[in-house]
Amino acid sequence: MSVPAIEKKSLEEIKKFQEEKLKETLQYLHRNSTFYNSLFEQNNIDVNKINLLEDLKHIPVTTKDQLQKQTDSFLCVDKREVIDYVTTSGTMGEPVTFAMTNNDLDRLAYNEFISFSCADTTKDDIYQLLVTIDKRFMAGMAYFLGLRKLGAGIIRTGPGLQKLQFESINRFKPTGFVTVPSFIPKLISYADEHNIDFKNSSIKKAVCIGEPIRNPDFSLNQLGKKITENWDIKLYSTYASTEMGTAFTECSYGTGGHHHPEMIIVEFLDENNNPVKNGEPGEVTITTLGVEAMPLLRFKTGDICHHFTDPCPCGRNTMRLGPVIGRKQQMIKLKGTTLYPPAIYDVLNDTEVVDNYIIQVTSNELGTDELLIKIGSRNTSLANAKQIKDNFRAKLRVAPEIEFFKPSEINSMQFADGNRKPIIFIDKRS
């Protein structure tokens, strides 16, 4: 297991280390970034006076809207130095294009190298990548580069195709998956239907991307339980985004994704862009370190999380990121109750008759939120509809409207227009 020396330093030493990296980043942006030079000038910011992490509060935050509308002004290198172009998934608006240099790709590989190491991966492992590696997708490429740097084996099966997944397991004997966790129950169902002895396969673990598998107290949520109760494999949660170019991955203790101080500075801000108090959730706001093509300064991700600073038994002293509570833009006020999609997913994943689903939020004529859940189920009786609504009332105190569809119809909706990820939350509010 490879643990960078800085991750075992004290919090004070980590802070000093990051402050030196921050100074380097600000000087780089001052020399090369059209967007940030304009921001510094408009706000009378002297980057030479930003020396401490606490000084970041004097710099305005960067928003996804700015990134979408002024993409080219964020580029800090000549376009001839760009090696690869990637785009965000666009699940919360128009996709954003990111340019990457050779050094950025090396940085991405190093990030995943230390992240997979955090998840107890060694060169003896073989990972089956159930993720997209084409279509300008960063994640699949990042996992491939990181595992390659680590020396582990890689099987690029991509998402879906249950038959191919089990053929690959039988042929190559992989030890782990990299996958969206909600795909694992589908593999289990396929194995049961085709009498495949999956429980005695070579698979021992899964690095889970894109969806939460834990509750805020780090216990497994309903999706995590659904997997582990049917397949005795170790689950590791990881949180990342294209904008960050960095991952927060759990170690074997499963108490939050570890921060890599070499890669990124993280703040947790309230609605007024002030740091939250200890123990309070805040919006994850990041400053990338060591990025050449498109570095970001105080970029607001929209994700709401808790963070933890007590040492981890694994030996790392870095901050740990808790499960994503929800995205700021996705907060729902239904009949006076505040909800985030992960809480809704948890109820649906715990309901036996639900195969798949899409959550749709709209505004009514009074301007209040309305919630419709399109459910894929092989049993669409009124009794099942009542059971689903009763589950919502018991766990969330409110019940949404429900429409039933065939599971294949929901699957087609989730991947409409060639989506790379399943779209399970649709916001139609004005």
N, C-alpha and C positions, 0 to 999 in steps of 0.2 A: 504494500500500500504506500503510495507516494503522497506525503503531506508536506506542502511548502513550509519552510521554516517560519515565515511570518505568521502562519495560522496558529502556531503554538506560543507566540509572543503574548505579552500582557495586553490588555485593552489600551493602555496608555501608549505602549510601543506601536501597536497597530495604528492608533490615531496619528502619531507623529509620522509614521511611514506614509499614510494616506495624505497627509498635509503636504509632504514633499512632492508626491505624485500630482496633487491638485495644482501646485504651483507650475509644474511642467505642463500640465494640460491647459491651464489658462494662458500661458505664454504661447503654446502651440495654436490655440484658437485665435489669439490676438494677431498672430502672424498670418494665419491661413484661412480663417472662416469669415466669409462675407456676412452671414447672418449674425454671428456673435459679435463681430466688430461693430455692426450697426447697433446691436443691443447695448454694448458697452458705451458707445458714444451717446445714444439717446438717453441713457440713465446716468451719465457722468460717472462711470465706474472705472477706477484705476485698478487694473488687475494686479499691479504690484502691491496693493494694499490688502489683497485677499490672501491671508496667510494661514488662517485656521479654518477648520471645518465649520465652526460657528459663524465665520464670515460669509458663508454661502448665502445666508439670509438676505444679504445686500444685493443679490443678483436675482432678477425676475426669473420665474420658472419658464420652462419651454413646454409648449402643449403639442398634442398630436395634430391639432388643427394647423398650427404653424408649420409643422413638419410636412403635412400633406400639401399645403398651398405654396410653400417656399422650398421645396426639396432641393433644387439646384444650389440655392444659396448656402446650404449646409455642407456642400462638398468642399473638402480642404486640399484636394490634390488635382493635378492635371488629369483629364479623363484618360490619357494614354497610360496612366498608372493603374487604372481600374482593371482588375482581373475577372471579377465576378459580380453579377447583379442579382440581388434577391428582393423579394417583396414580402410584406407582411400578409397575413391571411385575409385581412379585410373584413373580419367578423364584426367589427365595430365601426364601419365606415369604409371609405375608399382605401384600397391598399396603398402602402407607402413603399417606394423603391429605395433600396439601400445599395450603395456601391461599396466594393471591398477590394483592397489591395492585396498583394502577396503577403505582406506582413499581417494584415487583418485576418487572412485565412490561417496563418500560423498561430495567431493569437486565439482564434476560435478553436483550433485543434488543441492548444494547450489548455484552454478552459475546460473542454470536455475530457481531456486526459486527467486533470485533477478532480473533475466532477465524478467520472466513472470510478476513479480510485477511491473517492469518498464512499461510493456505493459498493465497496469491497470487490471491485473488479480487478482481475490480474490477467497477465498474458496467457494464462491457462484457460480462460473463459472463451466461449464462443457465443456471440449474441446474434439472435435473429431480429433484424430490423423490420418491424411491421409498420414502417412509416414511409412517407413519400420522400424521395431523394431527388426528384426532378421538379418541373413546374416552378422554378425559381424559389424553391422552398429551402430555407436556411437549416431548419432543425435536422432533417434527414442527413444533409451533408455534414453538419456539425458532429452528429453522433458517429458517422463513418470516419471522419478525420480524427476524432478523439480516440476511438477504439483502435484505429490504425496506429496512432502514435504510441498507444499503450502496448500494442503488440497482440491484442486479442483477436480471435477469429470473428469474421463478419459474414452473415448470410442476408442478402438484400432481397427479401420476399415482397416488401411493400405491404400496404394495408389490404384487408379483406382476404378473399380466396382461401377459405378454411381448408379445403382439400390440399392446396399447395403448402400451407403452413405445416400440416401434419406429415406430408411427404418429406418436407425439409427436416422436420424434427427426427423422423425415422432414419433419414439418410445421413445427416451431418452431426446429429447428437449435440445440438446447442445447449448451453447451460442457462441461458437467459433470454428474455424478450426485451426489446424497447418498443413500447406500444402505448396507445391510448387505452387506459384501463377498461373502459366499457366494452372493448372488443374481446376481452378474455372470457366473460360469460358466454359470448357467442361461440367461442372456440369450445367451451365446455359443453354447450348444447349440441354442437355438431358432433363432438366426440361421443356423447351419449347416444345420439341417433344412429351413429355408424359403428358402435361397439369398439371404439378406440380406447385402449388402456392408457389414457393420458396421465393418470396419477402416478404411473411407474415410468414415465418418460424421463428424458435427460434434463428437462427444464426444472430449475431450482429457484429461479428468481425472475423478477420483472422490474425494470425501470419504467415508471409510469409517467406519461407526459400529458399535458393539456387538460386534465381533469383532476379534481381533488379526490384523494382516497382517505383523507383523515379529517376528523373534527378539530375544532380549535384546541381541544385538550390533547391532541395527537392520537387519540384512540381511532381505530379504523371507522370510517363512516359506512353507510349501508353498502355502497359499491365495493369498498375494501373488504367488508365482511362477506359479501356475496361471493367474492373471488376466493378468499382464503378458506372459507367453510367448505368449498367444493374442490379446491386444489391447494395442496399444502406447499405453497411457494412463498418466498420472501418478497415483499413489495417495498420498493424504494420510490418515494415521491420526488419529483424534480419540477422546479418552476423556472421558466426562462421566457425570453421574448426576442424577436428579431432586433428591436431597438437596443436592447441591453447587450446582445452578443455574449451573454454570460448566463450561467445556470446556478441555481441554488439547489443542491442535491442533498438528500438525507444520507447520513451514515447508518450503520447497523442499529443505532439506538432509536432511530425514527422520531426524533424530537425537533424537527425543523430542518429546512435546507440551509446548509452552511454557506456563509458569505466568503468569497475569495477576495481579500483586500487588494491584491495586485490588479484586479480586473475592473473594479467598480466601487464608487462611493454611493452609499444609500442613505436617504433621509426618509422620515415618515412624517407626513404633513397633514394638518387639518384643513378644513375648507377655506381658511384664510391664509394658507401656505405657511403656517407656523408649525414648529415641531410639536408633536403630540407629547403628552406626559407619559411617563413610564406606565406600562400596562394598558395603555389605550391603543386602539387600532388607528392606523394612519395610511394615507395614500403613499404607496411606494414611489419614491422620486429618486432618479438615478443620474449619476455623472459617470460616464464611461472613462476608463483609463487605458492608455496605450492603443487607442483606435486611430488609424491614419485617415481613412477616407471621409467618414462622417461621424466624428465624435459628438456626443450630446452632453449638455450641461444643465443640470437640474430639470431633467425631463420627467414629466408626470405620466406615469404608466396607466393610471386609472384603477389599479388594483389596490384593494384595501386589505391590509394584513396586520397581525401582531408581530412583534419581534422580541427576541430574548437574548440577553447578554451574559447569562451565567455560563460557566465553563461546561463543556460537554465531556462525558466520560471517555469519549474517543481520543481525547488529548488536544483537540482543537479549542481555542479560546475565542474564535470568531463569533460574531453575531449570527443568530439563527433566525430564519424567516419562517413564520407560522403559515398554515394553510391559507389560501386566498379566501377571505370571507365573501367577497363579491367585487364586482367592478362598479366604480362610482356611478357610471352612466346607466348601469343596469338596475339600480335600486327601484323597487316597486312599492307603491303605497296602495294596498288593496284593502278597502273597507276599514281604513284606519290602522292597519297593521303594516309595518315595514318589513319587506322581504328582499332577499337576494337570491338569484338563481340557484346557487349551491344547496340552499335549504330545500328548494323545490325538487332538485335532482335527487336529494337524499330520500324524500318521500316516495318518489316514483321508482327509484332503484330498490326500494324495500317492498314494493307491491308486486306480488307474484304474477299477476295477469298482464302486467305491462312489459311488452317486448322492447319497444323503443318509443321515442316521443319527440315532439317539438313544442316549445313554450313560446307563445305569442302574446305580446303586450300591446294594447292599444289605448287610446284616450277616448272617452265618451263625450257627449255634447256638453257635459258639465266640466270637462277638463280633468276628470279623475281617471285613475288607471283601471283598466279591465284586463283580466287574465284568462286566456283560452289555452288549454293544453290539448294538443292533437296527439292521440295515443294510438300506437300500433299494438294490436292485440288479436290473438286468435279466438278470443272469447269476448264478445261484445254485449253480454246480457245486461239488463238493467240492474241486476244484483251486483255485478262487477262495477258498474258506474257508481252505485251507492257505496261500495266498499272503498273505492278510490277517494271519493269525496269525504267519507268518514275518516279515512287516514289523514287527509289534509286538515280537517277540523281538529283532530286529536293532537296533531303535532305542530300545526302552524296557526290554529284558531280560525282560519278562514278557508273557504273552498273555492276553487276556480271553476269556470265552465269547462266542459269536457266534450270532445268529439272523438269518435272511434274511427280508425282506418285499419287497413291490412298492414302488417309490418313492412311488407315490400313497398307499399305506397309511402310510408313515412321515410323509409330508407332513400327512396327516390327524391323526396323533398329535401332531405338532409344534404344530399349531394347534387342538388340542382345547379345548373350553370357550370358544371365542372369544378365544384368546390373541392379543395384539397383536404379540408377537414369537414367532419359532419357539422352542419349548422343546426344547433338544437335550441338556440335562443334568438327570437326575431322581435325586434323592437320597432313597432309601427307608430309610436307616439310622436306627435308633432313637436 
